[in-house]
Amino acid sequence: MLSRMTIKNGLIKGLATTWELAQVMVPVYLIVTLLGETPVMGWISRAAQPLMGLMGLPGEAAGVMVIGNLINQYAALGAMAAIPMNTRQITVLSLVLLICHNILVETAVSKKTGIRVRSLVLVRVLGGLAAGIILNLMWPGWL
């Protein structure tokens, strides 16, 4: 049975989590949206289009990947929301980000365990890109 204290604690923790996520997602969303209005996003998109095209993604998705790798998943979500994508594209991009995200922090933590950092980064980045390409190729056209 739910008590008032349980509901109160859940509400407080939920609001605190929402605030933490908003502090990351809203600024990133605004920055990506503003960059979309400048030539910068176009330059990034054109440079990344060949690789992004293999995964069925728009070139702007490269910016989301960079943000996801350098900052965290929540920042990537904010950036992803600023780019018009369909369900398939969102799924492919999410899979790639699940495999290779927050590289800087996780690599620093993994290094303390004695793992070879270059191998770890290479496996995660190439694994994420390969998974994105495979999922894009496997996705049935009727979905």
N, C-alpha and C positions, 0 to 999 in steps of 0.2 A: 504494500500500500504506500502510496506517495504521501509524504508529509509536506507541510509548508516549508520546512527547512530544506528538504531535498529540492523542491521546485525553486526556491530562492537561490540555493547554491548553483543549480543548473543554469538558471537565468543569468546569474552573475558571471559564471564561467563562459557561457555562450556569448554574452556581450563582450567580454574581454577578448575572446578569440576572434570575434568579428572585428573588433577594433584593431587588433594586431594585423589581421589579414588586410584590412582596408588601408592601413598605413603603408603597406607595400604595393598592393594592387592598384589603388587609385592613382598615385603618382606615376607608376609605370604606364598605366593605361593612358594618362594624359600625355606623357612624353611620347609614346608611340603614336598617338593620335596626332600630336603636333608635328612629329617627324614625317608623318604621312602627308602633311601639307607642305613639306619642304622637299627639295631635290634629294636630300640625304637618303630617304627611304627608297627612292627610285634607284639610286646608285647601288645600294645594298641589294635590292631586289634583282636588278639586272645581273649583277655579279654572281649571285647565288642561284639564279634561275635554272641553270643546267642541272645542278645537284637536287634542288627542290623539285624540279620537274620529274626526276626519277621516282620521287615519292608521291607524285600527284599533288604537290603543294604549290601555292603561289610563292614567288620569290620573297615576299614579306615575311614568310614563316622563318626565314633564316634569322631575322632579328629576334623572334620569339625563342629560337634555339639558343642564341647567344645569351639572351637574358636568363633563360632557364639554366644554362650551364654556369654562368658567372654569378648569378644572384641566387634564385631558388624557384621552386615550382609555383609559388604563389605569385611571384613577379611575372613569371611566364604566363600564368592564367590571365593576369591583367593585360598583358601585351596581346595575348591570343584573342581576347574579347574585342580588341580594337581593329582586328583584321577580319573582313568578311570571308568566311569559309563554310563549306557544307559539312554534313555529318561525317562523311568519309575522311575529309581532310583533317577535321578536328580529331578524329580517332587515330589517324596515322601520326599526326604531330604529337598527340598525347602519349602514344606508345614510344616514340623516339625519346621524348622527354622523361618517360618513366625509366628508361634504360640508362640514359646519360643526362644527368641533371646535377647541378650544384657541384661541379667538378672540383672547383678550388677547395672548398671546405672538406668534402669527402676524401679527396686525395691527401690533404694534410693529415686527416685523422687516420687514413689507411697507412700512410707512411710510417706512423708511429708503431704499427704492427710489424714492420719490416718488409712489407710487400714492395715489389719493384714498381715505382710510380709510373714510369713510361708505359710499361705493359698494361697496367690498370687503366690508364687514360685511353690508350690505344684500343683495348678491348671494349671499353664502354662506348667510346665514340663510334668506332666502326660497327660494333654490335647494334647500336641504336640506329645508325644509318641503314645497315643491312635489314634490320627488322622493318623499318619504314618502307624500304623498297619492296620487300617481300609482301608485306601487308597490302601495299598499293597494287601489286600485281595479282594478288589472290582475291581482292575485293570484287565480288560479283557486280557487274554493271547495273543490275536491276535493283540494287539496294539504294 
